[in-house]
Amino acid sequence: MTVAVNFDRKAVEVTWDKNGYEGDVRLVATGAEGDVHNTSAMKNDGRAVLTYPYDFSGSSHVQVLGDDDTVVDEGEITVG
């Protein structure tokens, strides 16, 4: 395994209301161009990191989805 810093991407931490949901969640971020990115399932601790291309500037609609695709929380973020 090699560990290295990647300067080709920028990372943003997203936080949300756990809304009492105790199962695993995954994030789905949809961009203005219809591009969709998602994370692997993770513990619902109310925070996760999304990465974007280094030169990306714009907004994404982010949904936090439970195991059964129930929407735990959602909102818009702007990445500069």
BAKOLNU-782599 format. One record per residue: y, x, z of N, C-alpha, C, O in turn. Coordinates in pm, 1 decimal, decimal comma. Example, Ala and Ser with C-alpha at 12.3 -4.5 7.8 and 13.67 -1.06 7.14 Angstrom:
2
+----------+----------+----------+----------+----------+----------+----------+----------+----------+----------+----------+----------+
:     n_c2 :     n_c1 :     n_c3 :    ca_c2 :    ca_c1 :    ca_c3 :     c_c2 :     c_c1 :     c_c3 :     o_c2 :     o_c1 :     o_c3 :
+----------+----------+----------+----------+----------+----------+----------+----------+----------+----------+----------+----------+
:   -569,0 :   1319,0 :    780,0 :   -450,0 :   1230,0 :    780,0 :   -330,0 :   1320,0 :    780,0 :   -331,9 :   1423,6 :    846,5 :
:   -225,0 :   1285,0 :    708,0 :   -106,0 :   1367,0 :    714,0 :      3,0 :   1290,0 :    787,0 :    113,8 :   1340,9 :    803,9 :
+----------+----------+----------+----------+----------+----------+----------+----------+----------+----------+----------+----------+
END
This chain:
80
+----------+----------+----------+----------+----------+----------+----------+----------+----------+----------+----------+----------+
:     n_c2 :     n_c1 :     n_c3 :    ca_c2 :    ca_c1 :    ca_c3 :     c_c2 :     c_c1 :     c_c3 :     o_c2 :     o_c1 :     o_c3 :
+----------+----------+----------+----------+----------+----------+----------+----------+----------+----------+----------+----------+
:   -117,9 :     85,6 :      0,0 :      0,0 :      0,0 :      0,0 :    122,6 :     89,0 :      0,0 :    126,1 :    192,5 :     66,6 :
:    223,0 :     47,6 :    -75,3 :    350,7 :    116,9 :    -77,8 :    457,7 :     22,3 :    -26,5 :    464,0 :    -93,7 :    -67,3 :
:    540,1 :     71,2 :     61,2 :    651,4 :     -7,2 :    113,1 :    779,3 :     51,2 :     54,6 :    802,3 :    171,9 :     62,2 :
:    862,4 :    -35,0 :     -3,8 :    985,6 :     12,3 :    -65,8 :   1092,8 :    -95,3 :    -58,5 :   1062,3 :   -214,0 :    -47,6 :
:   1216,6 :    -53,5 :    -64,5 :   1328,5 :   -146,7 :    -70,6 :   1348,1 :   -187,1 :   -215,5 :   1346,8 :   -102,2 :   -304,6 :
:   1366,4 :   -317,1 :   -239,9 :   1386,7 :   -367,9 :   -375,1 :   1533,0 :   -409,0 :   -390,0 :   1579,8 :   -500,6 :   -322,3 :
:   1603,8 :   -341,3 :   -478,0 :   1744,2 :   -373,7 :   -501,0 :   1764,0 :   -466,1 :   -621,0 :   1877,6 :   -493,7 :   -659,5 :
:   1653,8 :   -514,6 :   -680,8 :   1661,8 :   -605,0 :   -795,2 :   1672,5 :   -751,2 :   -753,4 :   1695,5 :   -838,1 :   -837,6 :
:   1656,1 :   -779,1 :   -624,5 :   1658,9 :   -915,7 :   -574,4 :   1757,0 :   -924,4 :   -458,4 :   1785,6 :   -824,2 :   -392,8 :
:   1808,5 :  -1044,5 :   -433,2 :   1886,5 :  -1068,9 :   -312,4 :   1814,7 :  -1175,5 :   -232,2 :   1754,8 :  -1267,4 :   -288,0 :
:   1821,2 :  -1162,1 :   -101,9 :   1750,7 :  -1253,7 :    -12,8 :   1850,4 :  -1335,5 :     66,7 :   1954,0 :  -1285,0 :    109,8 :
:   1817,8 :  -1462,8 :     85,7 :   1898,5 :  -1550,2 :    171,5 :   1804,8 :  -1615,9 :    271,5 :   1694,0 :  -1656,9 :    236,8 :
:   1850,0 :  -1625,4 :    395,3 :   1770,9 :  -1695,5 :    496,0 :   1814,7 :  -1841,3 :    496,4 :   1933,6 :  -1872,0 :    504,1 :
:   1717,0 :  -1930,2 :    487,9 :   1741,2 :  -2073,7 :    489,4 :   1692,5 :  -2126,3 :    624,2 :   1584,0 :  -2090,7 :    670,1 :
:   1773,3 :  -2210,9 :    686,8 :   1731,4 :  -2273,7 :    811,8 :   1732,6 :  -2424,8 :    793,0 :   1807,7 :  -2477,6 :    711,0 :
:   1648,1 :  -2494,2 :    870,4 :   1638,8 :  -2639,2 :    859,4 :   1600,6 :  -2698,5 :    993,8 :   1562,4 :  -2627,4 :   1086,8 :
:   1611,7 :  -2829,7 :   1001,9 :   1570,8 :  -2904,9 :   1119,7 :   1420,4 :  -2927,8 :   1110,6 :   1372,9 :  -2985,2 :   1012,6 :
:   1345,1 :  -2884,1 :   1210,3 :   1199,9 :  -2898,6 :   1208,6 :   1156,7 :  -3044,5 :   1218,8 :   1042,9 :  -3077,2 :   1185,5 :
:   1245,9 :  -3132,8 :   1264,5 :   1220,2 :  -3276,9 :   1272,5 :   1088,3 :  -3312,0 :   1339,8 :   1025,9 :  -3412,1 :   1304,5 :
:   1044,9 :  -3231,0 :   1436,3 :    923,0 :  -3260,6 :   1510,3 :    795,1 :  -3235,6 :   1433,8 :    686,4 :  -3260,5 :   1485,9 :
:    805,5 :  -3186,4 :   1309,9 :    686,1 :  -3162,6 :   1228,5 :    617,8 :  -3035,7 :   1276,8 :    682,0 :  -2931,0 :   1286,3 :
:    488,4 :  -3043,1 :   1307,5 :    418,7 :  -2929,6 :   1366,4 :    321,7 :  -2859,4 :   1272,9 :    264,7 :  -2757,0 :   1310,5 :
:    301,2 :  -2910,3 :   1153,9 :    209,7 :  -2846,0 :   1060,0 :    279,6 :  -2735,2 :    982,4 :    397,2 :  -2706,8 :   1004,9 :
:    205,8 :  -2672,7 :    890,8 :    264,6 :  -2572,1 :    803,4 :    356,1 :  -2638,8 :    701,1 :    338,5 :  -2755,8 :    667,1 :
:    452,8 :  -2563,2 :    653,4 :    545,4 :  -2611,1 :    551,3 :    554,4 :  -2509,0 :    439,4 :    512,8 :  -2394,1 :    454,4 :
:    608,8 :  -2552,3 :    328,0 :    645,5 :  -2461,1 :    218,8 :    779,6 :  -2506,5 :    166,4 :    813,0 :  -2624,8 :    173,6 :
:    856,6 :  -2413,3 :    113,8 :    987,3 :  -2445,1 :     58,8 :    978,4 :  -2451,0 :    -91,8 :    910,4 :  -2369,8 :   -154,5 :
:   1047,7 :  -2548,0 :   -149,7 :   1058,1 :  -2560,2 :   -294,7 :   1206,8 :  -2561,5 :   -327,2 :   1279,9 :  -2650,1 :   -283,1 :
:   1251,1 :  -2462,6 :   -404,5 :   1391,9 :  -2451,1 :   -442,9 :   1403,1 :  -2478,5 :   -592,2 :   1337,8 :  -2412,6 :   -673,1 :
:   1485,9 :  -2576,0 :   -628,5 :   1506,1 :  -2613,3 :   -768,3 :   1648,1 :  -2578,0 :   -807,7 :   1743,9 :  -2623,0 :   -744,9 :
:   1661,4 :  -2497,3 :   -912,2 :   1792,9 :  -2454,6 :   -959,8 :   1854,2 :  -2554,1 :  -1056,0 :   1789,3 :  -2649,7 :  -1098,6 :
:   1979,7 :  -2530,8 :  -1089,5 :   2054,3 :  -2619,1 :  -1180,0 :   1990,9 :  -2625,4 :  -1319,3 :   2005,0 :  -2725,6 :  -1389,4 :
:   1921,6 :  -2519,3 :  -1359,1 :   1857,6 :  -2514,6 :  -1491,3 :   1717,9 :  -2576,1 :  -1488,1 :   1647,2 :  -2573,7 :  -1588,9 :
:   1677,2 :  -2631,3 :  -1373,0 :   1546,1 :  -2692,1 :  -1361,2 :   1436,9 :  -2594,9 :  -1321,6 :   1320,4 :  -2633,3 :  -1311,5 :
:   1473,4 :  -2468,1 :  -1298,9 :   1374,0 :  -2370,3 :  -1257,2 :   1332,3 :  -2398,5 :  -1113,1 :   1415,9 :  -2430,3 :  -1028,5 :
:   1203,8 :  -2386,6 :  -1086,5 :   1148,3 :  -2420,1 :   -955,3 :   1080,0 :  -2296,7 :   -897,5 :   1002,4 :  -2229,4 :   -965,2 :
:   1110,1 :  -2268,7 :   -772,0 :   1048,3 :  -2157,2 :   -700,9 :    997,3 :  -2211,0 :   -568,9 :   1061,3 :  -2296,7 :   -508,0 :
:    882,3 :  -2161,6 :   -523,8 :    831,6 :  -2208,0 :   -396,0 :    774,8 :  -2092,9 :   -315,0 :    748,1 :  -1984,9 :   -367,7 :
:    757,1 :  -2117,6 :   -187,7 :    699,1 :  -2018,7 :    -98,3 :    555,3 :  -2057,8 :    -67,5 :    512,4 :  -2169,7 :    -95,6 :
:    484,1 :  -1966,6 :    -10,9 :    351,1 :  -1996,9 :     41,5 :    367,3 :  -2079,2 :    168,2 :    475,2 :  -2082,8 :    227,2 :
:    261,0 :  -2144,6 :    209,7 :    264,5 :  -2221,3 :    334,1 :    290,9 :  -2127,2 :    450,9 :    240,5 :  -2014,9 :    455,3 :
:    371,5 :  -2175,7 :    545,7 :    406,6 :  -2096,7 :    663,0 :    427,5 :  -2188,8 :    781,7 :    443,6 :  -2309,9 :    766,3 :
:    427,0 :  -2129,8 :    900,2 :    452,1 :  -2205,7 :   1022,4 :    591,7 :  -2267,6 :   1015,8 :    685,0 :  -2204,4 :    966,3 :
:    606,5 :  -2389,5 :   1065,0 :    736,6 :  -2457,4 :   1063,9 :    819,9 :  -2410,1 :   1183,0 :    824,7 :  -2475,4 :   1287,3 :
:    885,9 :  -2294,4 :   1165,3 :    971,7 :  -2244,4 :   1272,9 :   1120,0 :  -2265,8 :   1242,5 :   1206,1 :  -2216,9 :   1315,6 :
:   1149,9 :  -2339,3 :   1134,1 :   1288,1 :  -2373,6 :   1102,9 :   1364,7 :  -2268,0 :   1026,6 :   1486,8 :  -2277,2 :   1014,1 :
:   1295,3 :  -2167,7 :    975,1 :   1364,3 :  -2065,3 :    896,0 :   1267,7 :  -1994,6 :    801,6 :   1149,2 :  -1978,5 :    830,8 :
:   1322,8 :  -1952,6 :    686,7 :   1244,2 :  -1878,4 :    588,1 :   1341,8 :  -1803,1 :    497,9 :   1461,7 :  -1831,1 :    496,8 :
:   1289,5 :  -1708,7 :    423,7 :   1370,0 :  -1629,9 :    331,5 :   1333,0 :  -1666,7 :    188,5 :   1215,3 :  -1670,0 :    152,4 :
:   1434,5 :  -1694,2 :    107,9 :   1417,9 :  -1714,0 :    -35,9 :   1483,0 :  -1595,9 :   -105,0 :   1583,9 :  -1543,9 :    -57,4 :
:   1426,2 :  -1552,8 :   -217,4 :   1488,1 :  -1444,2 :   -293,6 :   1529,8 :  -1493,7 :   -430,6 :   1469,0 :  -1584,2 :   -487,8 :
:   1634,5 :  -1432,3 :   -481,2 :   1692,8 :  -1465,9 :   -611,4 :   1718,1 :  -1336,7 :   -687,4 :   1729,7 :  -1230,7 :   -626,0 :
:   1727,0 :  -1343,5 :   -821,0 :   1766,4 :  -1224,4 :   -894,5 :   1900,5 :  -1172,4 :   -841,3 :   1986,3 :  -1250,5 :   -799,8 :
:   1917,2 :  -1041,0 :   -842,9 :   2036,1 :   -979,2 :   -784,5 :   2166,3 :  -1036,9 :   -839,4 :   2264,1 :  -1050,2 :   -765,8 :
:   2168,3 :  -1071,5 :   -969,6 :   2292,2 :  -1119,3 :  -1031,2 :   2305,3 :  -1272,0 :  -1029,3 :   2396,8 :  -1326,4 :  -1091,0 :
:   2214,8 :  -1341,7 :   -959,1 :   2220,5 :  -1487,6 :   -953,3 :   2339,4 :  -1534,0 :   -869,7 :   2367,8 :  -1480,4 :   -762,5 :
:   2406,7 :  -1633,6 :   -921,4 :   2513,6 :  -1699,8 :   -848,2 :   2507,1 :  -1847,1 :   -886,0 :   2519,7 :  -1882,1 :  -1003,3 :
:   2487,5 :  -1933,1 :   -787,2 :   2477,0 :  -2074,9 :   -817,0 :   2418,9 :  -2150,6 :   -700,4 :   2419,5 :  -2102,8 :   -587,0 :
:   2368,4 :  -2270,0 :   -729,0 :   2315,8 :  -2353,7 :   -621,5 :   2169,3 :  -2386,8 :   -646,0 :   2119,3 :  -2378,1 :   -758,2 :
:   2102,3 :  -2424,9 :   -538,3 :   1962,6 :  -2468,3 :   -543,3 :   1946,9 :  -2587,6 :   -450,4 :   2009,0 :  -2594,6 :   -344,4 :
:   1863,6 :  -2680,2 :   -491,9 :   1824,2 :  -2789,9 :   -403,8 :   1695,7 :  -2743,9 :   -336,7 :   1597,4 :  -2714,2 :   -404,7 :
:   1695,3 :  -2737,7 :   -203,5 :   1580,6 :  -2686,7 :   -129,2 :   1514,9 :  -2801,4 :    -53,2 :   1581,3 :  -2875,8 :     19,0 :
:   1384,2 :  -2814,5 :    -70,4 :   1305,9 :  -2910,6 :      6,1 :   1207,1 :  -2833,7 :     93,2 :   1144,9 :  -2737,4 :     48,2 :
:   1193,5 :  -2877,0 :    217,2 :   1091,7 :  -2825,9 :    307,6 :    982,2 :  -2931,5 :    308,9 :   1003,7 :  -3043,4 :    355,4 :
:    864,7 :  -2895,9 :    257,8 :    756,1 :  -2991,8 :    242,3 :    642,8 :  -2962,8 :    338,8 :    604,0 :  -2847,5 :    357,5 :
:    589,8 :  -3068,1 :    400,1 :    475,1 :  -3056,3 :    487,8 :    346,2 :  -3046,1 :    408,2 :    347,0 :  -3050,0 :    285,2 :
:    235,7 :  -3033,0 :    479,7 :    103,3 :  -3018,1 :    417,3 :     72,2 :  -3127,5 :    316,3 :      8,6 :  -3101,7 :    214,1 :
:    116,3 :  -3249,0 :    344,1 :     87,0 :  -3362,4 :    256,3 :    204,9 :  -3394,0 :    163,6 :    216,3 :  -3505,7 :    113,2 :
:    292,3 :  -3295,5 :    141,4 :    412,5 :  -3306,2 :     56,8 :    518,0 :  -3400,3 :    113,6 :    608,9 :  -3441,4 :     41,5 :
:    507,1 :  -3435,4 :    242,4 :    611,7 :  -3510,2 :    309,8 :    736,3 :  -3422,0 :    318,5 :    726,2 :  -3304,0 :    352,3 :
:    852,9 :  -3477,7 :    288,5 :    977,1 :  -3401,9 :    298,7 :   1017,5 :  -3394,6 :    446,1 :   1051,3 :  -3496,2 :    506,9 :
:   1013,6 :  -3274,3 :    502,8 :   1051,9 :  -3252,0 :    642,1 :   1204,1 :  -3244,3 :    652,1 :   1263,6 :  -3299,0 :    744,9 :
:   1266,9 :  -3175,8 :    555,6 :   1413,3 :  -3164,8 :    548,8 :   1447,9 :  -3118,6 :    407,8 :   1362,3 :  -3066,8 :    336,1 :
:   1572,9 :  -3137,5 :    368,7 :   1616,4 :  -3091,7 :    235,7 :   1766,5 :  -3079,3 :    233,7 :   1835,7 :  -3136,1 :    318,1 :
:   1817,1 :  -3004,4 :    136,4 :   1960,4 :  -2988,2 :    123,3 :   1993,3 :  -2893,2 :     10,1 :   1905,0 :  -2835,1 :    -52,9 :
:   2122,4 :  -2878,8 :    -14,1 :   2174,1 :  -2789,9 :   -118,0 :   2221,1 :  -2659,3 :    -54,2 :   2282,0 :  -2660,3 :     52,8 :
:   2192,6 :  -2547,3 :   -120,1 :   2248,9 :  -2419,9 :    -77,5 :   2322,0 :  -2358,1 :   -195,6 :   2287,3 :  -2382,5 :   -311,1 :
:   2421,7 :  -2279,4 :   -166,2 :   2494,3 :  -2206,0 :   -269,4 :   2476,0 :  -2058,2 :   -243,5 :   2497,6 :  -2009,8 :   -132,4 :
:   2436,3 :  -1987,6 :   -346,7 :   2412,2 :  -1844,0 :   -338,3 :   2518,5 :  -1774,4 :   -421,8 :   2535,9 :  -1804,6 :   -539,8 :
:   2588,5 :  -1682,0 :   -360,1 :   2696,7 :  -1611,7 :   -429,6 :   2660,2 :  -1473,6 :   -472,9 :   2742,4 :  -1403,9 :   -532,4 :
+----------+----------+----------+----------+----------+----------+----------+----------+----------+----------+----------+----------+
END
